[in-house]
Amino acid sequence: MTAHVCFTMDNLGDAADLGRGVISAPRSPGERPALEQGFPALLDLYRRFGITITHFIEGWSAEAYPDYIEKDLADGHSLGMHGWQHELWSSLDYDRALDIASRATEAITRNGTRPLAFRAPGGKRTRFTSEILTQLGYTMDSSLCPSGQDGGEVCQLSKTLWSVPYEWVGVDASHWLWQKKGNEEVEHDWRTALDDCAKNDRYMLFIWHPHVMGIDSGRLAIGEKVLDYVTGNDDFNIVTLDQLVTLYQGKQITP
């Protein structure tokens, strides 16, 4: 049995804090630890292990930090859309969701590359998310599963759009920020989840954040241990998000 493992990253800079009203204006250079320390630290970690990711960024961030987006692209990573300023996606009505998705898509395309993957800020989709994403040309939705529950399987949402859901166990913020776990416990939980996926021939999707793992040396060390474990073990096959979809489309693995 083999587990297909996919690494992704969410958020860039001050977009989410601006959207939530935590700050009223962007932070000044030298006062942006997530952007100036956390983001390059995670890029360096992926680079050292030869990992290619999808980085889900906000449209506002694409406008604000084009130089940082160039760093993503220079390392071969792809860009995904993550709202405009990390708006709680499940709370949006159709018109506002369409406006945000359209503006964010245009900004990311203009300042980077055309995003084909979407992840709902907050995780949960809406009943019209598939319609909006299909209309805008997206092929992957890596939010929570269509039911809004944890887990799920890769499945087709429309003729051209596929759902690639994640589980909260793969999200760094779930462990360190919300459950207040120690580093050793997080490492144990991630290795246990990976081993379980390998035994059951399933995939595991990781979501790491510059402001969670990236700015903390101890947490980065856990990320390094996880990457070392995955890359040095034949039970795991590292794939990108689009490769994971292709595997399911071709029925090369059983959901």
WOHUSUL-V879053 format. One record per helix or strand of 2 or more residues. SS is the DSSP state (A for helix, B for strand). FROM is the first residue (numbers start at 1). TO is the last residue. If there is no record, write none. Layout:
ss=SS from=FROM to=TO
ss=SS from=FROM to=TO
This chain:
ss=B from=3 to=10
ss=A from=15 to=20
ss=A from=33 to=48
ss=B from=54 to=57
ss=A from=59 to=64
ss=A from=66 to=74
ss=B from=78 to=81
ss=A from=89 to=91
ss=A from=94 to=111
ss=B from=117 to=118
ss=A from=129 to=135
ss=B from=140 to=141
ss=B from=155 to=156
ss=B from=162 to=163
ss=A from=168 to=170
ss=A from=172 to=178
ss=A from=183 to=199
ss=B from=203 to=209
ss=A from=210 to=214
ss=A from=217 to=231
ss=B from=236 to=238
ss=A from=241 to=249
